[in-house]
Amino acid sequence: MTVGEIRGFVNSQSFRPDGVVYAVHAGEVVGECWSWIESDQLLEGRERRGEVWCLCVHPRHRGRGLGRALLLTGVERLRQGGMRSASLCVDGANPRARRLYESVGLQQDNEQKWYRKEL
């Protein structure tokens, strides 16, 4: 994430500090999970779906269950916030992440294509 993305996230009306979880090893942040509940999701009659906005683990610390623990913590925070479902986006070229998400019960809902051109 860029500093600008983090600044925008933290300054949003929907930001909740309890939705951010860090994993720390030897004083260094080695993983994080940011869960998100849009402020309008808290209104009556809405779908009540939260989002895992960012989940990452430093490459040196992967393969130890840390990503799973962070993801499950983020999803549980959404549940505690009154959400009935959780969603996230994944890069289709990341089969390891897709296996993790499916192993905790997330199912593919749709597929999006992004186009870009270097300028």
Backbone as a printed PyTorch tensor [residue, N CA C, xyz], in Angstrom:
tensor([[[  0.8450,  -1.1770,   0.0000],
         [  0.0000,   0.0000,   0.0000],
         [  0.8860,   1.2340,   0.0000]],

        [[  0.3880,   2.2640,  -0.6260],
         [  1.1300,   3.5170,  -0.6300],
         [  0.7060,   4.3520,   0.5750]],

        [[  1.5040,   5.3420,   0.9030],
         [  1.1710,   6.2610,   1.9940],
         [ -0.1480,   6.9620,   1.6920]],

        [[ -0.3660,   7.3250,   0.4400],
         [ -1.6170,   7.9840,   0.0520],
         [ -2.8310,   7.0850,   0.2690]],

        [[ -2.6950,   5.7980,  -0.0520],
         [ -3.8010,   4.8580,   0.1680],
         [ -4.1050,   4.7250,   1.6550]],

        [[ -3.0680,   4.6140,   2.4470],
         [ -3.2670,   4.4990,   3.8960],
         [ -3.8960,   5.7710,   4.4410]],

        [[ -3.4080,   6.9220,   4.0100],
         [ -3.9660,   8.2050,   4.4670],
         [ -5.4530,   8.3000,   4.1110]],

        [[ -5.8130,   7.9270,   2.8890],
         [ -7.2080,   7.9680,   2.4650],
         [ -8.0660,   7.0240,   3.2840]],

        [[ -7.5460,   5.8470,   3.5660],
         [ -8.2720,   4.8600,   4.3530],
         [ -8.5140,   5.3760,   5.7700]],

        [[ -7.4660,   5.8730,   6.4090],
         [ -7.5620,   6.3370,   7.7910],
         [ -8.4370,   7.5840,   7.9080]],

        [[ -8.4470,   8.4320,   6.9060],
         [ -9.2480,   9.6620,   6.9580],
         [-10.6990,   9.4570,   6.5360]],

        [[-11.0520,   8.2550,   6.1010],
         [-12.4220,   7.9780,   5.6690],
         [-13.3800,   7.9590,   6.8580]],

        [[-14.6290,   8.3000,   6.5960],
         [-15.6800,   8.2150,   7.6070],
         [-15.8390,   6.7950,   8.1190]],

        [[-15.5490,   5.8260,   7.2780],
         [-15.7580,   4.4280,   7.6180],
         [-14.5960,   3.8060,   8.3890]],

        [[-13.4950,   4.5230,   8.5720],
         [-12.3260,   3.9480,   9.2420],
         [-12.6370,   3.6280,  10.6930]],

        [[-12.2640,   2.4260,  11.0920],
         [-12.3970,   1.9880,  12.4830],
         [-11.0630,   1.3800,  12.9040]],

        [[-10.3960,   1.9540,  13.8790],
         [ -9.0870,   1.4330,  14.2870],
         [ -9.1220,  -0.0370,  14.6840]],

        [[-10.2410,  -0.5060,  15.2330],
         [-10.3090,  -1.9080,  15.6340],
         [-10.3700,  -2.8540,  14.4340]],

        [[-10.4580,  -2.3220,  13.2270],
         [-10.4550,  -3.1380,  12.0250],
         [ -9.0640,  -3.3620,  11.4650]],

        [[ -8.0430,  -2.8470,  12.1360],
         [ -6.6630,  -2.9910,  11.6560],
         [ -5.9020,  -3.8760,  12.6470]],

        [[ -5.3160,  -4.9530,  12.1130],
         [ -4.5730,  -5.8980,  12.9440],
         [ -3.1820,  -6.0680,  12.3520]],

        [[ -2.1790,  -5.9710,  13.1930],
         [ -0.7950,  -6.1770,  12.7660],
         [ -0.2250,  -7.4160,  13.4360]],

        [[  0.6530,  -8.1130,  12.7240],
         [  1.4560,  -9.1840,  13.3030],
         [  2.8750,  -8.6390,  13.4240]],

        [[  3.4320,  -8.7830,  14.6080],
         [  4.7590,  -8.2350,  14.8860],
         [  5.6740,  -9.3600,  15.3550]],

        [[  6.8770,  -9.3880,  14.8000],
         [  7.8960, -10.3570,  15.2030],
         [  9.1930,  -9.6030,  15.4450]],

        [[  9.7590,  -9.7720,  16.6130],
         [ 11.0230,  -9.1150,  16.9850],
         [ 10.9660,  -7.6100,  16.7260]],

        [[  9.8260,  -7.0000,  17.0500],
         [  9.6860,  -5.5520,  16.9110],
         [  9.4140,  -5.0570,  15.5010]],

        [[  9.2460,  -5.9720,  14.5520],
         [  9.0210,  -5.5980,  13.1520],
         [  7.6290,  -6.0670,  12.7150]],

        [[  6.8980,  -5.1940,  12.0140],
         [  5.6070,  -5.5860,  11.4610],
         [  5.8720,  -6.5600,  10.3160]],

        [[  5.3050,  -7.7710,  10.4430],
         [  5.5370,  -8.7940,   9.4230],
         [  4.2440,  -9.1870,   8.7020]],

        [[  3.1190,  -8.6410,   9.1350],
         [  1.8530,  -8.9260,   8.4790],
         [  0.7880,  -7.9630,   8.9450]],

        [[ -0.2650,  -7.8340,   8.1340],
         [ -1.3580,  -6.9450,   8.5070],
         [ -2.6380,  -7.3650,   7.8170]],

        [[ -3.7410,  -7.0110,   8.4510],
         [ -5.0620,  -7.2240,   7.8670],
         [ -5.9100,  -6.0120,   8.2220]],

        [[ -6.4560,  -5.3590,   7.2130],
         [ -7.3280,  -4.1970,   7.3970],
         [ -8.7310,  -4.6070,   6.9790]],

        [[ -9.6580,  -4.6110,   7.9150],
         [-11.0510,  -4.8960,   7.5600],
         [-11.8350,  -3.5910,   7.5640]],

        [[-12.8970,  -3.5640,   6.8120],
         [-13.5620,  -2.3110,   6.4660],
         [-15.0630,  -2.4970,   6.4680]],

        [[-15.7800,  -1.5910,   7.0990],
         [-17.2390,  -1.5750,   7.0460],
         [-17.6390,  -0.1980,   6.5480]],

        [[-18.1960,  -0.1430,   5.3460],
         [-18.6660,   1.1410,   4.8140],
         [-19.7060,   1.7190,   5.7600]],

        [[-19.6430,   3.0080,   6.0200],
         [-20.5740,   3.6220,   6.9630],
         [-22.0210,   3.3950,   6.5550]],

        [[-22.3240,   3.3360,   5.2470],
         [-23.7160,   3.1250,   4.8480],
         [-24.1560,   1.6700,   5.0510]],

        [[-23.2100,   0.7480,   5.2780],
         [-23.5730,  -0.6370,   5.5690],
         [-24.2230,  -0.7620,   6.9480]],

        [[-24.0330,   0.2320,   7.7800],
         [-24.5960,   0.1870,   9.1210],
         [-26.0450,   0.6510,   9.1420]],

        [[-26.5300,   1.1530,   8.0140],
         [-27.9100,   1.6150,   7.9380],
         [-28.8670,   0.4340,   7.8300]],

        [[-30.0720,   0.6080,   8.3570],
         [-31.1180,  -0.4170,   8.2800],
         [-31.3920,  -0.8020,   6.8350]],

        [[-31.6200,  -2.0860,   6.6070],
         [-32.0350,  -2.5500,   5.2900],
         [-30.9200,  -2.7580,   4.2820]],

        [[-29.6780,  -2.5190,   4.6300],
         [-28.5700,  -2.7340,   3.6910],
         [-28.0530,  -4.1630,   3.8370]],

        [[-27.2000,  -4.5620,   2.9220],
         [-26.7240,  -5.9420,   2.8800],
         [-25.8870,  -6.3430,   4.0940]],

        [[-25.2210,  -5.4220,   4.7220],
         [-24.3710,  -5.6780,   5.8890],
         [-23.2030,  -6.6140,   5.5340]],

        [[-22.4530,  -6.1920,   4.5210],
         [-21.2700,  -6.9230,   4.0860],
         [-20.0430,  -6.0680,   4.3450]],

        [[-19.0870,  -6.6170,   5.0680],
         [-17.8230,  -5.9480,   5.2980],
         [-16.7870,  -6.4250,   4.2980]],

        [[-15.6400,  -5.7800,   4.3090],
         [-14.6040,  -6.1090,   3.3330],
         [-13.2550,  -6.2310,   4.0150]],

        [[-12.4980,  -7.2350,   3.6020],
         [-11.0870,  -7.3080,   3.9670],
         [-10.3720,  -6.5190,   2.8910]],

        [[ -9.8680,  -5.3520,   3.2730],
         [ -9.3140,  -4.4120,   2.3120],
         [ -7.8600,  -4.7120,   1.9770]],

        [[ -7.1330,  -5.1810,   2.9600],
         [ -5.7080,  -5.4630,   2.7390],
         [ -5.2980,  -6.6170,   3.6460]],

        [[ -4.6730,  -7.6160,   3.0730],
         [ -4.1140,  -8.7250,   3.8400],
         [ -2.7470,  -9.0080,   3.2440]],

        [[ -1.7250,  -8.9200,   4.0570],
         [ -0.3890,  -9.2110,   3.5290],
         [  0.5200,  -9.7360,   4.6350]],

        [[  1.4630, -10.5670,   4.2210],
         [  2.4670, -11.1260,   5.1170],
         [  3.8170, -10.9820,   4.4210]],

        [[  4.8060, -10.5180,   5.1440],
         [  6.1530, -10.3690,   4.5840],
         [  6.6170, -11.7260,   4.0480]],

        [[  7.2460, -11.7520,   2.8750],
         [  7.6550, -13.0290,   2.2630],
         [  8.4620, -13.9470,   3.1820]],

        [[  9.3050, -13.3920,   4.0370],
         [ 10.1160, -14.2330,   4.9380],
         [  9.2660, -14.9460,   5.9860]],

        [[  8.0350, -14.5010,   6.1830],
         [  7.1930, -15.0620,   7.2430],
         [  5.9930, -15.8390,   6.6950]],

        [[  5.9790, -16.0890,   5.4110],
         [  4.8790, -16.8260,   4.7980],
         [  5.0250, -18.3260,   5.0380]],

        [[  3.9090, -19.0380,   4.8930],
         [  3.9270, -20.4850,   5.0290],
         [  3.8700, -20.9830,   6.4540]],

        [[  3.5470, -20.1040,   7.4020],
         [  3.4950, -20.4780,   8.8170],
         [  2.1060, -20.3130,   9.4220]],

        [[  1.1190, -20.0090,   8.5890],
         [ -0.2360, -19.8300,   9.1030],
         [ -0.5730, -18.4170,   9.5410]],

        [[  0.3640, -17.4980,   9.3680],
         [  0.1390, -16.1240,   9.8010],
         [ -0.9490, -15.4400,   8.9720]],

        [[ -0.9430, -15.6410,   7.6660],
         [ -1.9730, -15.0480,   6.8130],
         [ -3.3570, -15.5470,   7.1880]],

        [[ -3.4740, -16.8360,   7.4510],
         [ -4.7530, -17.4210,   7.8630],
         [ -5.2220, -16.7980,   9.1800]],

        [[ -4.3140, -16.6920,  10.1430],
         [ -4.6830, -16.1130,  11.4460],
         [ -5.1260, -14.6580,  11.2940]],

        [[ -4.4090, -13.8910,  10.4940],
         [ -4.7880, -12.4900,  10.2740],
         [ -6.1340, -12.3940,   9.5680]],

        [[ -6.3360, -13.2210,   8.5390],
         [ -7.5960, -13.2070,   7.8010],
         [ -8.7630, -13.5630,   8.7120]],

        [[ -8.6200, -14.6300,   9.4830],
         [ -9.7040, -15.0370,  10.3780],
         [ -9.9820, -13.9780,  11.4390]],

        [[ -8.9540, -13.3000,  11.9020],
         [ -9.1550, -12.2040,  12.8600],
         [ -9.9140, -11.0600,  12.2100]],

        [[ -9.5500, -10.7050,  10.9860],
         [-10.2550,  -9.6380,  10.2740],
         [-11.7090,  -9.9780,  10.0240]],

        [[-11.9800, -11.2190,   9.6270],
         [-13.3540, -11.6530,   9.3810],
         [-14.1470, -11.6480,  10.6860]],

        [[-13.5250, -12.0850,  11.7600],
         [-14.2060, -12.0760,  13.0610],
         [-14.5230, -10.6520,  13.5020]],

        [[-13.6370,  -9.7150,  13.2470],
         [-13.9230,  -8.3070,  13.5770],
         [-15.1300,  -7.7970,  12.7960]],

        [[-15.2440,  -8.2220,  11.5410],
         [-16.4090,  -7.8380,  10.7440],
         [-17.6830,  -8.4330,  11.3350]],

        [[-17.6080,  -9.7050,  11.7360],
         [-18.7680, -10.3490,  12.3550],
         [-19.1700,  -9.6250,  13.6330]],

        [[-18.1900,  -9.2890,  14.4530],
         [-18.4680,  -8.5650,  15.6910],
         [-19.0490,  -7.1790,  15.4180]],

        [[-18.7370,  -6.6240,  14.2500],
         [-19.2780,  -5.3240,  13.8590],
         [-20.6750,  -5.4150,  13.2680]],

        [[-21.2650,  -6.6090,  13.2770],
         [-22.6280,  -6.7820,  12.8030],
         [-22.7650,  -7.1650,  11.3420]],

        [[-21.6510,  -7.4650,  10.6850],
         [-21.7200,  -7.8430,   9.2810],
         [-22.1470,  -9.3060,   9.1600]],

        [[-22.9030,  -9.5920,   8.1010],
         [-23.3800, -10.9520,   7.8510],
         [-22.5480, -11.6680,   6.7960]],

        [[-21.7310, -10.9300,   6.0730],
         [-20.8340, -11.5480,   5.0990],
         [-19.5800, -10.6880,   4.9650]],

        [[-18.5390, -11.3160,   4.4220],
         [-17.2680, -10.6220,   4.2110],
         [-16.8360, -10.8560,   2.7730]],

        [[-16.2060,  -9.8560,   2.1790],
         [-15.6940,  -9.9970,   0.8220],
         [-14.2710,  -9.4730,   0.7590]],

        [[-13.5740,  -9.8520,  -0.2890],
         [-12.2360,  -9.3260,  -0.5500],
         [-11.9390,  -9.5210,  -2.0180]],

        [[-10.9320,  -8.8470,  -2.4980],
         [-10.4800,  -8.9850,  -3.8810],
         [ -9.1270,  -9.6780,  -3.8680]],

        [[ -8.8810, -10.4480,  -4.8950],
         [ -7.5950, -11.1320,  -5.0080],
         [ -7.1280, -11.0470,  -6.4520]],

        [[ -5.8310, -10.9210,  -6.6240],
         [ -5.2290, -10.9660,  -7.9500],
         [ -5.3610, -12.3950,  -8.4620]],

        [[ -5.9590, -12.5550,  -9.6240],
         [ -6.1590, -13.8810, -10.1970],
         [ -4.8660, -14.6470, -10.4190]],

        [[ -3.7540, -13.9390, -10.4870],
         [ -2.4550, -14.5740, -10.6940],
         [ -1.8110, -14.9830,  -9.3710]],

        [[ -2.6020, -15.0340,  -8.3000],
         [ -2.0750, -15.3700,  -6.9830],
         [ -2.7920, -16.6220,  -6.4570]],

        [[ -2.4470, -17.8010,  -6.9930],
         [ -3.1590, -19.0180,  -6.6000],
         [ -3.0070, -19.3640,  -5.1170]],

        [[ -1.8910, -19.0000,  -4.5210],
         [ -1.6800, -19.2900,  -3.0970],
         [ -2.7050, -18.5480,  -2.2450]],

        [[ -2.9420, -17.2800,  -2.5570],
         [ -3.9360, -16.5000,  -1.8170],
         [ -5.3270, -17.0620,  -2.0550]],

        [[ -5.6230, -17.4220,  -3.2870],
         [ -6.9460, -17.9810,  -3.5940],
         [ -7.1960, -19.2570,  -2.8020]],

        [[ -6.1800, -20.1160,  -2.6860],
         [ -6.3360, -21.3440,  -1.8900],
         [ -6.6000, -21.0200,  -0.4270]],

        [[ -5.8930, -20.0210,   0.1050],
         [ -6.1170, -19.6080,   1.4940],
         [ -7.5600, -19.1560,   1.6820]],

        [[ -8.0280, -18.2710,   0.8160],
         [ -9.3780, -17.7240,   0.9590],
         [-10.4270, -18.8240,   0.8650]],

        [[-10.2600, -19.7220,  -0.0750],
         [-11.2190, -20.8140,  -0.2300],
         [-11.1650, -21.7680,   0.9580]],

        [[ -9.9930, -21.9510,   1.5590],
         [ -9.8590, -22.8730,   2.6890],
         [-10.5780, -22.3790,   3.9410]],

        [[-10.8500, -21.0890,   4.0160],
         [-11.5980, -20.5640,   5.1730],
         [-13.0600, -20.3030,   4.8240]],

        [[-13.4940, -20.7640,   3.6420],
         [-14.8990, -20.7000,   3.2870],
         [-15.3210, -19.5780,   2.3630]],

        [[-14.3980, -18.7290,   1.9360],
         [-14.7620, -17.6950,   0.9690],
         [-14.9380, -18.3450,  -0.4040]],

        [[-15.9160, -17.8800,  -1.1490],
         [-16.1890, -18.4230,  -2.4720],
         [-16.1430, -17.2990,  -3.4970]],

        [[-15.6820, -17.6280,  -4.7040],
         [-15.6260, -16.6160,  -5.7570],
         [-17.0340, -16.1520,  -6.0940]],

        [[-17.2110, -14.8410,  -6.1030],
         [-18.5120, -14.2390,  -6.3860],
         [-18.5680, -13.7030,  -7.8110]],

        [[-17.5070, -13.0500,  -8.2440],
         [-17.4420, -12.5430,  -9.6110],
         [-15.9880, -12.3420,  -9.9940]],

        [[-15.7740, -12.0070, -11.2450],
         [-14.4270, -11.7890, -11.7450],
         [-14.3950, -10.4590, -12.4700]],

        [[-13.3570,  -9.6710, -12.1920],
         [-13.2130,  -8.3760, -12.8420],
         [-11.9200,  -8.3610, -13.6440]],

        [[-11.9320,  -7.6320, -14.7140],
         [-10.7250,  -7.4330, -15.5310],
         [-10.3190,  -5.9800, -15.3960]],

        [[ -9.0450,  -5.7420, -15.2130],
         [ -8.5100,  -4.3840, -15.1220],
         [ -7.5770,  -4.1920, -16.3050]],

        [[ -7.6870,  -3.0640, -16.9390],
         [ -6.8190,  -2.7390, -18.0700],
         [ -5.9710,  -1.5380, -17.6880]],

        [[ -4.7680,  -1.5120, -18.2040],
         [ -3.9310,  -0.3480, -17.9700],
         [ -2.9350,  -0.2090, -19.0900]],

        [[ -2.4130,   1.0020, -19.2350],
         [ -1.4190,   1.2960, -20.2530],
         [ -0.3580,   2.1610, -19.5910]],

        [[  0.8770,   1.8040, -19.7670],
         [  1.9750,   2.6260, -19.2640],
         [  2.0660,   3.8920, -20.1000]],

        [[  2.1830,   5.0320, -19.4560],
         [  2.2710,   6.3080, -20.1580],
         [  3.6290,   6.9300, -19.9950]]])
